[in-house]
Amino acid sequence: MERRDKQNYYLDLAEMVSQRGTCLRRLYGAVIVKNDEVIATGYVGAPRGRKNCTDLKVCIRQKLNIPRGERYELCRSVHAEANAIISAPRDKMIGSSLYLVGVEVSDGSYIKNANSCSMCKRMIINAGIETVYIRDSKNEYRTIAVSDWVEQDESLDGILGY
């Protein structure tokens, strides 16, 4: 049996973490790693103590036909990246990597062109995370240098979605 490469190993962990998500549309899982040590994990879900969309059986963004990548302030969930960052000590995040996997609830497929939303990008930048790996298929992923998000600031152009 061939040994799994490290990036896909951590993406596999993020995919497993996503299974705890409570979103009715998309499940994301995030894992923060530094020096081959898992620092924190996060998945999509309502803030502690609030009801999840799976409990309420309704997604307000879906109900209002809001396109993917827009109007996240209406979503009742905390994103996977944000939950992982909230759980991690700042000094451990500096120079770390974040592994992100998104899965469509409707059919279990990987989310096409998955990416962090603009709010999560800002948190990732401020957390000091250096690299983001995003799964495209079971064995393929993209590598993003967070410095690119600093240099290519979509908020200056008013770009919506991703």
C-alpha positions, 0 to 999 in steps of 0.5 A: 500500500502506498503511503498518503502524501502529507497534504492529502493526509491533512485534507483527509482529516479536514474532510472528516472534520467537515462531517460534524458540520450542521449546514444544510447546503455545504459542509466545510472542514478546516485543519490548522497544522504547524510543524506536522502538528495539528493545532486546531480544527473547525467545521461549519455550525451555529455559535455555541448555544444557538440552534443549528440549521439542521435543527431548524430545517431551514437555511435563510440564505437558501430561502432567499436565493442568495448566491454562493459567496455573497451575504454571509452576514445573513448566515447563522453559522460560523465558518470552518476556518473561523472556528479553527482560528478561534480554537488555536493559540495565536503563536502556533498559527504564525507560519502555519498551514490551513487545510480546507475541504468543502462538500456539497450536502446534496450529492456529496461531491467536492465543492467546485472552486472552493475557497475561503470567503472574504471574511475568512480570508481576512481572519486567515491573514490576521492569524498569521497563517502562511499557506492554504490548501484546498481540496478539488478532488480526492487526490488533487488540491490547490496551494494558495500563498496567503500573501497573494490574498494580501497583494490581490485585495478583492475588496478594493475591486468590489468583487462578490463571491468566489 
